[in-house]
Amino acid sequence: MGKELQVNIAVNLAQVRERIGEACARSGRPPEAITLVAVTKTRPIGQILQAYECGLRDFGENRVEELEEKRPLLDNAWSADPPRWHMIGHVQSRKAERAVAVSDVVHSVDSLRLAARLERFAAQAGRILPVLLELNVSGEASKYGFAAWDAETLAAFETEIEPLATHEHLRVCGLMTMAPIVADMEQTRPIFRRLREIRDRLRERCSWSGWEELSMGMTDDYPVAIEEGATIIRIGRAIFGPADY
């Protein structure tokens, strides 16, 4: 069983990397510009180990509790060449200290309150925590993130985040968003394009961050996300197969 699963993950990963290369070629970008984060939500340790053996070094979890369980087990196996662990799901403010303890990058900073608590606990840990600001650019009520779906909410967002410039232990690296679930990936293009346009606008107006990263695109839409400027894509099912919830 393990050997068969290894082959499947290797084949799936090769297909994902091929599609990344094709999307990069269409948009005139090198494949090295894309960070592939393997989403390990609900995945067993054996699958994650095999993905690591296939060359993956960036892994993403949606829940602090699951990352707390997995990371100690896997860090022992990977001590010579450790991966980066990305917290990509919603983080409750009351779990900020735990998120700082187990995350190398947090993609889902969606409020000043959460940012302040991450800053506090990163300071206590004596570290600089890279973070991304999560934006809701689609206007869906079910989505987390700072509101930024029209000119009015975007202007309010730009004013709201000004206090982040004073945080000494958070390094704001860029933006993240979740696109709507749609039948045709082309329907997500306006969402990804808007996030890139917002990032470019922030580069001009907010010099306190480099705004280099755009975390957007998942299994069903990552080629379009890359074409629109994604630097980080978050892929689970295309690598590991359907999740068993």
MISETOR-816480 format. One record per residue (C-alpha): residue number from 1; x, y negated, z negated; residue in three letters. Coordinates in Angstrom, 1 decimal. Layout:
MISETOR-816480
<NUM; <X; Y; Z>; "ALA">,
...
//
This chain:
MISETOR-816480
<1; <0.0; 0.0; 0.0>; "MET">,
<2; <2.7; -2.5; -1.0>; "GLY">,
<3; <4.7; -1.9; 2.2>; "LYS">,
<4; <1.6; -2.3; 4.4>; "GLU">,
<5; <0.8; -5.6; 2.6>; "LEU">,
<6; <4.3; -6.8; 3.1>; "GLN">,
<7; <4.0; -6.3; 6.8>; "VAL">,
<8; <0.6; -8.1; 6.9>; "ASN">,
<9; <1.9; -11.1; 5.0>; "ILE">,
<10; <5.0; -11.3; 7.2>; "ALA">,
<11; <2.8; -11.1; 10.4>; "VAL">,
<12; <0.3; -13.7; 9.0>; "ASN">,
<13; <3.1; -16.0; 8.0>; "LEU">,
<14; <4.8; -15.7; 11.4>; "ALA">,
<15; <1.5; -16.7; 13.1>; "GLN">,
<16; <1.0; -19.7; 10.8>; "VAL">,
<17; <4.6; -20.9; 11.5>; "ARG">,
<18; <4.0; -20.4; 15.2>; "GLU">,
<19; <0.8; -22.6; 15.0>; "ARG">,
<20; <2.8; -25.2; 13.0>; "ILE">,
<21; <5.4; -25.3; 15.7>; "GLY">,
<22; <2.8; -25.7; 18.4>; "GLU">,
<23; <1.1; -28.5; 16.6>; "ALA">,
<24; <4.4; -30.2; 15.9>; "CYS">,
<25; <5.3; -30.0; 19.6>; "ALA">,
<26; <2.0; -31.6; 20.6>; "ARG">,
<27; <2.6; -34.5; 18.2>; "SER">,
<28; <6.3; -34.9; 18.9>; "GLY">,
<29; <7.5; -33.9; 15.4>; "ARG">,
<30; <10.0; -31.2; 14.3>; "PRO">,
<31; <8.6; -28.2; 12.3>; "PRO">,
<32; <11.0; -29.1; 9.5>; "GLU">,
<33; <8.9; -32.1; 8.8>; "ALA">,
<34; <6.1; -29.9; 7.5>; "ILE">,
<35; <6.1; -28.4; 4.0>; "THR">,
<36; <4.0; -25.2; 3.9>; "LEU">,
<37; <2.5; -24.7; 0.5>; "VAL">,
<38; <1.1; -21.2; 0.0>; "ALA">,
<39; <-2.1; -21.4; -2.0>; "VAL">,
<40; <-2.0; -18.5; -4.5>; "THR">,
<41; <-5.3; -19.0; -6.2>; "LYS">,
<42; <-6.6; -15.6; -7.4>; "THR">,
<43; <-3.7; -13.8; -5.7>; "ARG">,
<44; <-2.0; -11.0; -7.5>; "PRO">,
<45; <1.6; -11.3; -8.5>; "ILE">,
<46; <2.6; -8.6; -6.0>; "GLY">,
<47; <1.4; -10.6; -3.1>; "GLN">,
<48; <3.1; -13.8; -4.3>; "ILE">,
<49; <6.4; -11.9; -4.7>; "LEU">,
<50; <6.1; -10.6; -1.1>; "GLN">,
<51; <5.4; -14.1; 0.2>; "ALA">,
<52; <8.5; -15.3; -1.5>; "TYR">,
<53; <10.5; -12.4; 0.1>; "GLU">,
<54; <9.2; -13.7; 3.5>; "CYS">,
<55; <10.9; -17.0; 2.8>; "GLY">,
<56; <8.2; -19.2; 1.2>; "LEU">,
<57; <9.5; -21.5; -1.5>; "ARG">,
<58; <6.4; -23.7; -2.2>; "ASP">,
<59; <3.4; -22.3; -3.9>; "PHE">,
<60; <0.1; -24.1; -5.0>; "GLY">,
<61; <-2.4; -23.4; -7.7>; "GLU">,
<62; <-5.8; -24.8; -8.3>; "ASN">,
<63; <-6.1; -24.2; -12.0>; "ARG">,
<64; <-3.7; -25.1; -14.8>; "VAL">,
<65; <-4.6; -21.9; -16.6>; "GLU">,
<66; <-3.7; -19.7; -13.7>; "GLU">,
<67; <-0.4; -21.4; -13.1>; "LEU">,
<68; <0.4; -21.0; -16.8>; "GLU">,
<69; <-0.1; -17.3; -16.5>; "GLU">,
<70; <1.8; -16.8; -13.3>; "LYS">,
<71; <4.8; -19.1; -13.5>; "ARG">,
<72; <6.6; -17.5; -16.4>; "PRO">,
<73; <6.3; -14.0; -14.8>; "LEU">,
<74; <7.6; -15.2; -11.5>; "LEU">,
<75; <10.3; -17.6; -12.7>; "ASP">,
<76; <12.2; -14.7; -14.1>; "ASN">,
<77; <12.3; -12.9; -10.7>; "ALA">,
<78; <13.3; -16.1; -8.9>; "TRP">,
<79; <15.7; -17.7; -11.3>; "SER">,
<80; <18.5; -17.8; -8.7>; "ALA">,
<81; <16.4; -19.6; -6.1>; "ASP">,
<82; <13.3; -21.0; -7.8>; "PRO">,
<83; <10.4; -22.3; -5.7>; "PRO">,
<84; <8.4; -25.4; -6.3>; "ARG">,
<85; <5.0; -25.1; -7.9>; "TRP">,
<86; <2.3; -27.5; -6.7>; "HIS">,
<87; <-0.8; -28.3; -8.7>; "MET">,
<88; <-3.3; -28.9; -6.0>; "ILE">,
<89; <-6.6; -28.6; -7.8>; "GLY">,
<90; <-8.5; -31.1; -10.0>; "HIS">,
<91; <-6.7; -31.7; -13.3>; "VAL">,
<92; <-8.8; -32.7; -16.3>; "GLN">,
<93; <-7.2; -35.4; -18.4>; "SER">,
<94; <-7.3; -33.2; -21.5>; "ARG">,
<95; <-5.1; -30.7; -19.6>; "LYS">,
<96; <-2.5; -33.3; -18.5>; "ALA">,
<97; <0.2; -32.2; -20.9>; "GLU">,
<98; <-0.2; -28.6; -19.8>; "ARG">,
<99; <-0.1; -29.7; -16.1>; "ALA">,
<100; <3.2; -31.5; -16.7>; "VAL">,
<101; <4.7; -28.5; -18.4>; "ALA">,
<102; <4.1; -26.1; -15.5>; "VAL">,
<103; <3.9; -28.3; -12.3>; "SER">,
<104; <6.8; -29.5; -10.1>; "ASP">,
<105; <4.4; -31.7; -8.1>; "VAL">,
<106; <0.8; -32.8; -8.8>; "VAL">,
<107; <-1.3; -33.5; -5.6>; "HIS">,
<108; <-4.5; -34.4; -7.3>; "SER">,
<109; <-4.1; -37.6; -9.3>; "VAL">,
<110; <-7.6; -39.0; -8.9>; "ASP">,
<111; <-7.9; -41.6; -11.7>; "SER">,
<112; <-5.8; -44.1; -13.6>; "LEU">,
<113; <-6.7; -42.3; -16.8>; "ARG">,
<114; <-5.2; -39.1; -15.5>; "LEU">,
<115; <-2.1; -41.0; -14.2>; "ALA">,
<116; <-1.6; -42.6; -17.6>; "ALA">,
<117; <-1.7; -39.3; -19.4>; "ARG">,
<118; <0.7; -37.6; -16.9>; "LEU">,
<119; <3.0; -40.6; -17.4>; "GLU">,
<120; <2.8; -40.2; -21.2>; "ARG">,
<121; <3.6; -36.5; -21.2>; "PHE">,
<122; <6.3; -36.7; -18.5>; "ALA">,
<123; <8.0; -39.3; -20.6>; "ALA">,
<124; <7.8; -37.0; -23.6>; "GLN">,
<125; <9.3; -34.2; -21.5>; "ALA">,
<126; <12.1; -36.6; -20.3>; "GLY">,
<127; <11.3; -36.0; -16.6>; "ARG">,
<128; <10.1; -37.8; -13.5>; "ILE">,
<129; <7.0; -36.1; -12.1>; "LEU">,
<130; <6.3; -36.4; -8.4>; "PRO">,
<131; <2.6; -37.0; -7.7>; "VAL">,
<132; <0.2; -37.7; -4.9>; "LEU">,
<133; <-3.0; -39.8; -5.1>; "LEU">,
<134; <-6.1; -37.9; -4.1>; "GLU">,
<135; <-8.5; -40.0; -1.9>; "LEU">,
<136; <-12.1; -39.3; -1.0>; "ASN">,
<137; <-12.2; -40.6; 2.6>; "VAL">,
<138; <-15.2; -38.7; 3.7>; "SER">,
<139; <-17.7; -40.1; 1.2>; "GLY">,
<140; <-18.9; -36.7; 0.1>; "GLU">,
<141; <-20.3; -36.7; -3.4>; "ALA">,
<142; <-18.8; -33.3; -4.1>; "SER">,
<143; <-15.2; -34.5; -3.5>; "LYS">,
<144; <-12.8; -35.7; -6.1>; "TYR">,
<145; <-10.5; -38.6; -5.5>; "GLY">,
<146; <-10.3; -42.4; -5.4>; "PHE">,
<147; <-13.1; -43.8; -3.2>; "ALA">,
<148; <-11.7; -45.0; 0.1>; "ALA">,
<149; <-14.3; -44.3; 2.7>; "TRP">,
<150; <-14.9; -47.8; 3.9>; "ASP">,
<151; <-13.3; -51.3; 3.8>; "ALA">,
<152; <-14.9; -52.2; 0.5>; "GLU">,
<153; <-13.9; -49.1; -1.4>; "THR">,
<154; <-10.4; -49.2; 0.1>; "LEU">,
<155; <-9.9; -52.8; -1.0>; "ALA">,
<156; <-11.0; -51.8; -4.5>; "ALA">,
<157; <-8.7; -48.8; -4.5>; "PHE">,
<158; <-5.7; -51.0; -3.6>; "GLU">,
<159; <-6.4; -53.3; -6.5>; "THR">,
<160; <-7.1; -50.4; -8.9>; "GLU">,
<161; <-3.8; -48.6; -8.4>; "ILE">,
<162; <-1.6; -51.7; -9.0>; "GLU">,
<163; <-0.9; -50.6; -12.6>; "PRO">,
<164; <0.8; -47.4; -11.3>; "LEU">,
<165; <3.7; -49.6; -10.3>; "ALA">,
<166; <4.7; -49.8; -14.0>; "THR">,
<167; <4.8; -46.1; -14.6>; "HIS">,
<168; <8.5; -45.1; -15.1>; "GLU">,
<169; <8.0; -41.3; -15.2>; "HIS">,
<170; <5.6; -40.8; -12.3>; "LEU">,
<171; <6.9; -41.0; -8.7>; "ARG">,
<172; <4.0; -41.6; -6.4>; "VAL">,
<173; <5.0; -39.9; -3.2>; "CYS">,
<174; <1.9; -40.3; -1.0>; "GLY">,
<175; <-1.7; -39.3; -0.6>; "LEU">,
<176; <-3.8; -36.2; -0.5>; "MET">,
<177; <-7.3; -35.4; 0.7>; "THR">,
<178; <-9.8; -32.6; 1.2>; "MET">,
<179; <-11.6; -32.5; 4.5>; "ALA">,
<180; <-15.2; -31.4; 4.8>; "PRO">,
<181; <-15.9; -27.8; 5.7>; "ILE">,
<182; <-17.0; -27.8; 9.4>; "VAL">,
<183; <-17.5; -25.4; 12.2>; "ALA">,
<184; <-15.0; -27.1; 14.6>; "ASP">,
<185; <-11.6; -28.3; 13.3>; "MET">,
<186; <-11.8; -31.3; 15.6>; "GLU">,
<187; <-14.5; -32.7; 13.4>; "GLN">,
<188; <-11.9; -33.2; 10.6>; "THR">,
<189; <-9.6; -35.4; 12.8>; "ARG">,
<190; <-11.2; -38.7; 11.8>; "PRO">,
<191; <-10.7; -37.8; 8.1>; "ILE">,
<192; <-7.0; -37.0; 8.6>; "PHE">,
<193; <-6.5; -40.0; 10.8>; "ARG">,
<194; <-8.0; -42.3; 8.2>; "ARG">,
<195; <-5.8; -40.9; 5.5>; "LEU">,
<196; <-2.7; -41.6; 7.7>; "ARG">,
<197; <-3.9; -45.1; 8.4>; "GLU">,
<198; <-4.5; -45.8; 4.7>; "ILE">,
<199; <-1.0; -44.5; 4.0>; "ARG">,
<200; <0.5; -46.8; 6.6>; "ASP">,
<201; <-1.4; -49.7; 5.2>; "ARG">,
<202; <-0.1; -49.0; 1.7>; "LEU">,
<203; <3.4; -48.8; 3.0>; "ARG">,
<204; <3.0; -52.4; 4.1>; "GLU">,
<205; <1.2; -53.7; 1.0>; "ARG">,
<206; <2.6; -51.6; -1.9>; "CYS">,
<207; <6.4; -51.6; -1.8>; "SER">,
<208; <6.6; -49.8; -5.2>; "TRP">,
<209; <6.2; -46.4; -3.5>; "SER">,
<210; <7.7; -44.9; -0.4>; "GLY">,
<211; <4.3; -43.3; 0.6>; "TRP">,
<212; <6.2; -40.7; 2.5>; "GLU">,
<213; <3.9; -37.7; 2.0>; "GLU">,
<214; <0.4; -36.8; 3.4>; "LEU">,
<215; <-1.0; -33.6; 1.9>; "SER">,
<216; <-3.9; -32.6; 4.2>; "MET">,
<217; <-4.9; -29.6; 6.1>; "GLY">,
<218; <-5.9; -26.0; 5.1>; "MET">,
<219; <-6.4; -22.7; 6.8>; "THR">,
<220; <-9.3; -23.9; 9.0>; "ASP">,
<221; <-7.9; -27.2; 10.1>; "ASP">,
<222; <-4.1; -27.5; 9.6>; "TYR">,
<223; <-3.2; -27.8; 13.3>; "PRO">,
<224; <-5.3; -31.0; 13.5>; "VAL">,
<225; <-3.9; -32.3; 10.2>; "ALA">,
<226; <-0.4; -31.9; 11.6>; "ILE">,
<227; <-1.2; -33.7; 14.8>; "GLU">,
<228; <-2.6; -36.6; 12.7>; "GLU">,
<229; <0.6; -36.8; 10.5>; "GLY">,
<230; <0.4; -34.3; 7.7>; "ALA">,
<231; <3.7; -33.6; 5.9>; "THR">,
<232; <2.3; -31.0; 3.5>; "ILE">,
<233; <-0.3; -28.4; 4.4>; "ILE">,
<234; <-2.0; -26.1; 1.9>; "ARG">,
<235; <-2.6; -22.6; 3.3>; "ILE">,
<236; <-4.1; -19.6; 1.5>; "GLY">,
<237; <-6.3; -17.3; 3.6>; "ARG">,
<238; <-4.2; -17.5; 6.8>; "ALA">,
<239; <-1.3; -16.1; 4.8>; "ILE">,
<240; <-2.9; -13.7; 2.3>; "PHE">,
<241; <-6.1; -12.8; 4.0>; "GLY">,
<242; <-9.6; -13.3; 2.5>; "PRO">,
<243; <-9.6; -14.0; -1.2>; "ALA">,
<244; <-11.2; -11.6; -3.6>; "ASP">,
<245; <-13.1; -13.8; -6.1>; "TYR">,
//
